[in-house]
Amino acid sequence: MDYLRDDWDLDQFLEENQEQQRQRLETELERIQDQLNRRDEINEEVLDELGSKLDWYLQRLEDEYRTRGKSNVDELKSEVKRFYALIRDEKQQHWNDKQRLERERRQLLRDLKEVEEFDIQDLL
């Protein structure tokens, strides 16, 4: 009779362990989704700010050409180029971050699928 009880305890232990693993994976998936959402928000904020500064420099550059000749044109062109580079870098970093998080997410989904497909009865 103890043998049956031990099997039941083992079965229960394995099921609980499987459920804990599934919950952990789902929690990680939620964390990654939150990070993806937050990264999108941050990217939008940064790009808006950089775009606004770029627009300001472009307006100053245009004003400089129209009103004062070319006294500060080279400096303003340099700033415009710098902001274009910052925007490009931010987009690249955003892309890289999203790809890394998506890889993690795909791995977690594979792990979760394995946990859900795993049949404890096959072990017994």
C-alpha positions, 0 to 999 in steps of 0.5 A: 500500500505504501508503494501506491501512496509513494506513486501518488506523492510522486505524481502530485509532486511532478504535477505541482512542479510542472504547474510552477514551471508553467506559471514561472514561464507565463510570468516571464512572458508577461515581463517581456511583453511589459518590456517590449511595451515600455521600450516602444514608449521610450523609443517614441518619447526619445524620437519625438524629443530628437525630432523636435530638436532636429526641427529647431535646428533645421528652422535655424539653418533655414533662417540663417540662410535667409537672413544672415548669410552663412555665418553659422551655417556650418555649425548648424549643419553639423548639429543637423547631421548629429541629430540625424545620427542620433535618431538613426542610432535610437532606431537601431538600438530600438530594433536590437532591443526588440529583437533580443526581447522577441528571441527571449519571448520565442524561447519562453513560448517553446519552453511553455509548450514543452511544459504543457505537452509534457505528460507526467504519466509517460514517466510512470 
